[in-house]
Amino acid sequence: MKTLDRWGCAATVAFVLLWPSGAWAEAEKPAAPPPNVSLTQCGMCHETQINAFKTTPHGTLAQSCTACHGDGTEHVKGSIEKGVPGPITSFKNRKAEEVNAACLSCHDKGRQANWHGGLHDRRDVSCTSCHSVHSFHSARAQLKTTNPDDTCFTCHTNIRNKSMRVSHHPVREGLMSCASCHDPHDGTKPKMVKGESISETCLTCHTEKRGPHLWEHAPVRENCATCHDPHGSNHEKLLVAKQPYLCQRCHLNTRHPGTLYDLRNTLGGTSPSNRAVEHACKNCHQNVHGGNAPSGPYLGR
Amino acid sequence: MRRLWLPLTIVALSATPGASQDEAPADTTFTVRRIEFGVQGPETDTSSSRFREYRAIPSGFVLDRVHFAGNDGFRYDVRVDRALQADARYTARLKPGPFQVDFDFQKIPHRFGNDGRTLHEERPRGVFVISDTLQRANQSALEAQRALSPAGVNFTFLQQLVNPTIDAASRIDLALMRDRGRLELGWKPKDKDVELKMSYFQERRYGNRAAGTSFGFSNVVESAEPIEYRTHDLATAGEWRTSWGLVRGGVRYNWFQNAYLSQSFDNPFRVTDSNDASAYTAPGSGSINGAATGVFSLPAENQAVTGNLGFVVKLPSKTRLSADASLGHWTQDSPFLPFTSNTSIRLPDGRAATDLASLPARSLDAKVNVSSLSLNLTSKPAKHLFLTARYRRYDFDNKTPRIEFHEGYTRFDAVWEDIPRVSVPYGYTTGRAQASASYDLGRATLEAGYRYDTDDRTFREVEQTTTGTLFGAVLLRPTTWIVLRASAERAARDFDGEYHYAEAEEASFLEPEAPTQLPELRRYDLAKKDTDRLSARLQMTPGGNTTISLGYSKAKDDYKESPFGLASGEVEGLSADVDYTPSERWSVFAFAGRDTFDSLQRARQSGATPSTREIDNWTSNVTDKVDTFGGGFNVVVVKNKLDVKVNGSYQKVDGTNALDSPPGGTPDVAVAIPEFDDTKILTAGGELSYRVSKAVRLSFGGWLEDYELRDSATSNIATYLPGSIFLAANDGDYRAHVLYARLAYVW
């Protein structure tokens, strides 16, 4: 027991001496100098911005407003002494490169580290094109619009129009978003998708199609976008074209694959055909993405 | 001294700061407490599944939103959206000290169609049965008619046989649900340049969807594919940042499970198994034989493990080099089904085709190695000059063994096909090298660049295609409130040598015969192609309270060396958006767009051998014209008291398929299809919001929707058509409106 007492005393002393610089506490770095203008002072004139700002991680920064806007002494002094705010760093009317440099001084990590050279960077899109530090409306990511996709739709209006089509991913219902598949900060992947390829991005949710399969459908293996438009389509299952014509772009074999199916073969026509109506080719070739049945070389089993 | 250390320790512990290292300074403390609930009443005029395709929209009491957030102690944000509904979402983010915990659970419904009619009864799950009595009655009727006159086994006869049963058939709704949950733990200590994350994700997908289960050309019996999937994902990732850049890496293991690897479905026209050479055309004048039950493979279980490693290095002259590499291994080894469920079918050597022992292998033992490499170099060597260079390579190396079926296989569970086949493990490698330079002239920035893509494929018509793309862009900023972005690119895809259509078709045959594919067809995913793209967007913000955005885009693919197949595809779009916010009291927005999609494909109809006659040609020119409009306004009627908002949107798609064929051939005539997935969608809604007090806000509102589909191939489909019994589930027109009252309480 004496041994326990000795070790216990030593441990207590060590604990008290080492805390808060103990092994399980965060390592201390030299503290940042206090801001020359505090959040409260800024809030005297910019109450709306501060109320929103302080709910964000930015609001907990040691330097708070001055971290981005610089020394605010003259700005405050001008307001108090002359009734006209003095100079301060503003991001309005700044070039994208300058705005981005300010944000990336802290956010140059994770996928944002891949920002440089990406298409958004090369098209002069700035961080503040989409995000707002203190006037944001979205629940996450501090976007300027309440609905995150409206941020993307500001420029990608054709995609907005596609998302309104009858066959669509549940983006307009708010159950998915553009960011479900894309990372607008990462320009290293094709079409800024999150996966290593377009197909791998699709397979994130549609894992049942990953295979590999006994009987493969070659274009499916390579790129889902060969047949599908993930942003929206008027044809079922987000297809880029309606069956059977989509399939007949590649299959003009003898007998029924190369046969013309026209209005007469549709509902109400003189000779409706199950190769033209409802799911057309897929009425029989159900395993169009690939199948595992020994008797399914034509993907019908 | 004895035990003195114990009370001393207790004193020390109570004197030390708490676990939260992130306690916010007093003037940044905040709390959010918000709850929104109410009642709503939706009304629809049809049973179409389309209105609730991805939504719950229940009737009665709804708990719309709960939001708790704050940083008293440690930072937290907890949200509940649409509690207890079929589209509910629950998220929580906690940040105690250097740790971050993210939790997300979401339900996503997907409704495909309501009130389908099915002869089948699912008993048990994955087994779709029709009563033996009905099967026997139908088989007997067919046998009697065939004995009388084989030509009498036609659609009229079959319709009279089947319709009474279909009229009395049970109803089925086709829908699936995704339950998705993710838990992520992160460690991101303040003032330390390291970050670690671990996450676990699971999705359960359950329900059913329409499946084209078929017994042959004249006997499609659509059924409801059982879905009971689970996807798991376990991942870990880390990042270490230094003054010279960062290093990052991670590992992920993803696996897919399926409770049902097969589905069996009864044949309404057979109670006993039989077969003959034409049984895959049954029931008809050629045959009334076939299987009493078919079996169909459902998605196989699979696994994927992926590791990635990368770094970013910062160099002088604002130069950055980043490299990322990933290695993955995919596997699939689910057991095979037997050749068939038809007990009357035997292999040529007499073995039962229903016996698993007759298979050359019991599973695929599939494996694929997937790798990617991405290199990026950006630099600003001079004040106004910016350079980028990229290289990317993605390799899908399919190592799956080829399974040889020397004896053949069965066709639609109806007949043995004595055609030896072999599986084909397609693989491919894509490579991309790109370089661009941009120069900032002050009010304008110009960019030009070149991109070179290579695509190498195995077992395909062409071993390698290459695409060279020249691109350029201009950014104009004549004033602080006008920005014009325009870009253009010209690409040409090409390949050397011949287009090996025969070899590609023969790849899956052990004893290939004459190819059946039209020799002049060029598959559009690898055919020679010229691509032109142009896009421009003008954004103006005059006065600071107005935003006007005009956009134009055009993309054209020209498959100029494709005599058959896709010949061209063109997309053109025009859009205009206006947003006017003159004061805090009101704002208005509107948008309009016209998009046109045009594609032309050339084809030729053939009989038993590929036709060489031009009069057998036909073409399909599909055009979609899409008009989209929308707009709305928000008005603060009484400041901090009464708000009104109204918004709406409308989209009309007019699709046509102009078919053409020269007279005298087969086909002799081609009749165009005017109603080709034509849709109209109108949504309009409004809300009146009254602030009773600082804590309470009442809202009254509603919206209406009107959806219309006109399509020659799917609208108002009958349950029984020549050669097919469809579920005919309703996903068509609807008109709906929803009225609601909401209360939001904040404290």
Contacts between the chains, C-beta under 8 A, distances in Angstrom:
chain1	res1	chain2	res2	distance
A	1	B	2	7.8
A	5	B	1	6.4
A	5	B	2	6.0
A	5	B	3	7.0
A	5	B	4	7.9
A	5	B	5	6.3
A	8	B	5	3.7
A	8	B	6	6.7
A	8	B	9	7.3
A	9	B	1	7.6
A	9	B	4	7.3
A	9	B	5	4.2
A	9	B	8	7.5
A	11	B	5	7.4
A	11	B	9	7.5
A	12	B	5	4.8
A	12	B	8	4.9
A	12	B	9	4.5
A	12	B	12	6.0
A	15	B	9	7.0
A	15	B	12	5.8
A	15	B	13	7.9
A	16	B	12	4.5
A	16	B	16	7.9
A	19	B	12	7.7
A	19	B	16	5.0
A	19	B	17	8.0
A	20	B	16	7.2
A	20	B	17	6.3
A	25	B	21	7.3
A	26	B	21	5.6
A	26	B	97	7.5
A	26	B	98	6.2
A	26	B	189	5.0
A	26	B	190	5.9
A	26	B	191	6.6
A	26	B	192	6.9
A	27	B	189	7.6
A	27	B	191	6.9
A	27	B	192	6.3
A	28	B	191	7.7
A	29	B	191	4.3
A	38	B	27	7.1
A	39	B	25	7.8
A	39	B	27	5.3
A	39	B	28	6.2
A	40	B	27	4.9
A	43	B	27	7.8
A	54	B	27	7.4
A	54	B	28	4.3
A	54	B	29	7.9
A	54	B	30	5.7
A	55	B	30	4.9
A	55	B	32	7.2
A	55	B	69	7.2
A	57	B	75	7.6
A	59	B	24	7.7
A	59	B	28	4.6
A	59	B	30	7.9
A	60	B	22	6.9
A	60	B	24	5.4
A	60	B	25	7.7
A	60	B	28	6.0
A	60	B	71	7.2
A	60	B	75	7.8
A	64	B	28	7.7
A	93	B	480	4.6
A	109	B	195	7.5
A	109	B	239	6.4
A	109	B	241	5.7
A	109	B	246	6.4
A	110	B	195	7.8
A	110	B	239	6.7
A	113	B	246	6.1
A	113	B	248	8.0
A	113	B	312	5.1
A	113	B	322	7.1
A	114	B	312	7.9
A	114	B	322	6.4
A	114	B	376	7.3
A	116	B	320	5.4
A	116	B	376	7.7
A	116	B	378	4.5
A	116	B	388	8.0
A	117	B	320	7.8
A	117	B	376	5.6
A	117	B	377	7.7
A	117	B	378	3.9
A	117	B	388	3.9
A	117	B	390	6.9
A	122	B	386	7.9
A	122	B	388	7.0
A	122	B	436	7.0
A	122	B	438	6.4
A	122	B	447	6.2
A	122	B	473	7.2
A	123	B	473	6.9
A	123	B	475	6.9
A	123	B	485	5.8
A	123	B	487	7.7
A	124	B	445	6.5
A	124	B	475	5.1
A	124	B	483	7.8
A	124	B	485	7.3
A	139	B	79	6.9
A	154	B	549	7.1
A	154	B	577	7.7
A	155	B	537	6.2
A	155	B	549	7.8
A	155	B	551	7.8
A	157	B	549	7.4
A	157	B	551	5.3
A	157	B	573	7.7
A	157	B	575	4.0
A	157	B	577	6.5
A	157	B	591	7.1
A	157	B	593	6.0
A	158	B	551	7.5
A	158	B	553	5.9
A	158	B	573	4.6
A	158	B	575	6.8
A	158	B	593	7.2
A	158	B	595	6.3
A	160	B	591	7.8
A	160	B	593	7.8
A	160	B	628	7.9
A	161	B	573	7.3
A	161	B	575	7.3
A	161	B	593	4.8
A	161	B	595	5.7
A	161	B	626	6.3
A	161	B	628	4.5
A	161	B	651	7.2
A	162	B	595	7.9
A	164	B	628	6.2
A	164	B	649	6.8
A	164	B	651	4.8
A	164	B	681	6.7
A	165	B	626	7.8
A	165	B	651	7.3
A	165	B	653	6.9
A	165	B	679	7.5
A	166	B	50	7.6
A	166	B	653	7.9
A	166	B	677	7.7
A	166	B	679	5.0
A	166	B	681	7.0
A	166	B	707	7.7
A	166	B	709	6.8
A	170	B	53	8.0
A	170	B	54	3.8
A	170	B	108	6.3
A	170	B	110	7.8
A	173	B	54	4.3
A	173	B	55	5.5
A	173	B	87	7.2
A	175	B	54	5.9
A	175	B	87	6.3
A	175	B	89	7.9
A	175	B	106	7.0
A	175	B	108	4.9
A	176	B	108	7.8
A	187	B	376	8.0
A	188	B	322	7.1
A	188	B	324	6.7
A	188	B	374	4.9
A	188	B	376	5.6
A	188	B	390	7.3
A	188	B	392	7.3
A	189	B	374	7.5
A	190	B	392	7.6
A	190	B	432	7.9
A	196	B	306	8.0
A	196	B	326	5.7
A	196	B	328	7.8
A	196	B	370	7.3
A	196	B	372	4.5
A	196	B	394	6.3
A	197	B	372	7.4
A	197	B	394	5.4
A	197	B	430	7.7
A	200	B	370	7.8
A	205	B	203	7.7
A	207	B	229	7.6
A	207	B	231	4.6
A	207	B	254	6.9
A	207	B	256	4.2
A	207	B	302	7.2
A	208	B	229	5.8
A	208	B	256	6.1
A	208	B	258	6.8
A	208	B	299	3.6
A	209	B	299	7.1
A	210	B	256	6.6
A	210	B	302	5.0
A	210	B	304	6.5
A	210	B	330	6.5
A	210	B	332	7.8
A	211	B	300	7.0
A	211	B	302	6.3
A	211	B	330	7.7
A	211	B	332	5.8
A	211	B	366	6.8
A	212	B	302	7.6
A	212	B	330	6.4
A	212	B	332	5.4
A	212	B	364	7.2
A	212	B	366	3.9
A	212	B	367	7.5
A	212	B	368	5.4
A	212	B	398	6.4
A	212	B	400	5.1
A	212	B	425	6.8
A	213	B	300	7.0
A	213	B	332	7.4
A	213	B	364	7.6
A	213	B	366	7.4
A	214	B	336	7.3
A	214	B	364	5.1
A	214	B	366	7.8
A	214	B	403	6.5
A	214	B	423	5.2
A	215	B	423	6.2
A	215	B	424	8.0
A	215	B	508	8.0
A	216	B	423	7.7
A	216	B	424	6.2
A	216	B	425	7.0
A	216	B	426	5.1
A	218	B	424	7.8
A	218	B	426	4.8
A	218	B	457	7.8
A	218	B	459	7.3
A	218	B	460	6.2
A	219	B	523	7.6
A	219	B	525	4.9
A	221	B	396	7.3
A	221	B	398	8.0
A	221	B	426	4.7
A	221	B	427	8.0
A	221	B	428	7.3
A	222	B	396	7.7
A	222	B	426	7.4
A	222	B	428	5.3
A	222	B	457	7.3
A	222	B	525	6.9
A	223	B	525	7.1
A	226	B	525	4.9
A	234	B	624	6.3
A	234	B	626	7.9
A	234	B	653	4.9
A	234	B	655	6.2
A	234	B	677	4.3
A	234	B	678	8.0
A	234	B	679	5.9
A	235	B	677	5.5
A	236	B	714	7.7
A	241	B	599	6.5
A	241	B	622	6.4
A	242	B	622	7.3
A	242	B	657	7.6
A	242	B	676	6.6
A	242	B	677	6.1
A	242	B	713	7.4
A	245	B	601	6.6
A	245	B	620	5.2
A	245	B	622	6.8
A	245	B	657	7.1
A	248	B	601	7.0
A	248	B	603	5.7
A	248	B	620	7.7
A	249	B	523	7.6
A	249	B	524	5.6
A	249	B	565	5.5
A	249	B	566	4.6
A	249	B	601	5.4
A	250	B	521	7.3
A	250	B	523	4.6
A	250	B	524	7.0
A	250	B	525	7.7
A	250	B	565	6.6
A	251	B	517	7.8
A	252	B	517	6.8
A	252	B	518	4.1
A	252	B	521	4.9
A	252	B	564	6.0
A	252	B	565	7.4
A	252	B	603	5.4
A	252	B	604	6.3
A	252	B	606	7.4
A	253	B	516	4.3
A	253	B	517	5.2
A	253	B	518	7.2
A	253	B	606	7.5
A	253	B	610	7.9
A	254	B	516	4.4
A	254	B	606	4.5
A	254	B	607	6.6
A	254	B	608	6.0
A	254	B	609	6.1
A	254	B	610	5.9
A	255	B	516	7.9
A	255	B	606	7.1
A	255	B	607	7.0
A	255	B	608	7.1
A	256	B	217	7.7
A	258	B	518	6.4
A	258	B	603	6.0
A	258	B	604	6.1
A	258	B	605	5.2
A	258	B	606	5.0
A	258	B	611	8.0
A	259	B	605	5.3
A	259	B	667	7.8
A	260	B	603	7.1
A	260	B	605	5.6
A	260	B	618	4.5
A	260	B	659	6.8
A	260	B	661	6.3
A	260	B	667	4.5
A	260	B	670	5.9
A	262	B	659	4.9
A	262	B	667	7.6
A	262	B	669	8.0
A	262	B	670	5.2
A	262	B	671	4.4
A	262	B	672	7.2
A	262	B	673	6.6
A	263	B	659	7.9
A	263	B	671	4.1
A	263	B	672	6.5
A	263	B	673	4.9
A	263	B	674	7.9
A	263	B	712	6.3
A	264	B	671	5.6
A	266	B	673	6.5
A	266	B	712	3.9
A	266	B	713	4.9
A	267	B	712	6.2
A	267	B	713	6.5
A	267	B	714	7.5
A	267	B	715	7.0
A	267	B	716	7.1
A	267	B	717	6.0
A	267	B	718	7.3
A	267	B	721	7.6
A	268	B	712	7.0
A	269	B	712	7.6
A	271	B	722	7.4
A	272	B	721	5.3
A	272	B	722	6.0
A	273	B	722	7.0
A	273	B	723	7.4
A	274	B	220	5.1
A	274	B	721	6.6
A	274	B	722	7.0
A	274	B	723	4.5
A	274	B	724	4.1
A	276	B	713	5.9
A	277	B	713	4.7
A	277	B	714	6.9
A	277	B	717	6.6
A	277	B	721	6.5
A	277	B	724	7.7
A	278	B	222	7.6
A	278	B	713	6.8
A	278	B	714	5.9
A	278	B	717	5.8
A	278	B	724	7.3
A	278	B	726	5.6
A	279	B	210	7.2
A	279	B	212	5.7
A	280	B	713	7.0
A	282	B	212	5.1
A	283	B	212	4.3
A	283	B	214	6.4
A	283	B	220	4.6
A	283	B	222	7.2
A	283	B	724	6.4
A	284	B	212	5.7
A	284	B	214	4.2
A	284	B	216	7.9
A	284	B	217	7.6
A	284	B	220	6.2
A	284	B	412	7.8
A	285	B	212	7.2
A	286	B	211	5.6
A	286	B	212	4.1
A	286	B	213	6.8
A	286	B	214	7.5
A	286	B	296	6.9
A	287	B	296	7.9
A	287	B	297	6.7
A	291	B	297	5.3
A	292	B	261	7.9
A	292	B	297	4.7
A	292	B	299	8.0
A	292	B	300	4.5
A	292	B	332	7.8
A	292	B	334	6.1
A	292	B	336	6.7
A	292	B	337	7.7
A	292	B	364	6.8
A	293	B	262	8.0
A	293	B	295	7.8
A	293	B	296	7.1
A	293	B	297	3.7
A	293	B	336	7.1
A	293	B	337	5.0
A	294	B	336	5.4
A	294	B	337	6.7
A	294	B	338	7.5
A	294	B	339	5.5
A	294	B	359	5.8
A	294	B	403	7.9
A	294	B	405	6.4
A	294	B	409	6.1
A	295	B	337	7.8
A	295	B	339	5.1
A	295	B	340	6.0
A	295	B	409	4.3
A	295	B	410	4.5
A	295	B	411	7.3
A	295	B	413	7.5
A	296	B	297	6.4
A	296	B	409	8.0
A	297	B	409	6.4
A	297	B	421	5.0
A	297	B	508	6.2
A	300	B	214	6.4
A	300	B	412	6.5
A	301	B	294	8.0
A	301	B	295	7.5
A	301	B	296	5.7
A	301	B	297	6.2
A	301	B	337	7.7
A	301	B	412	7.5
A	301	B	413	7.7
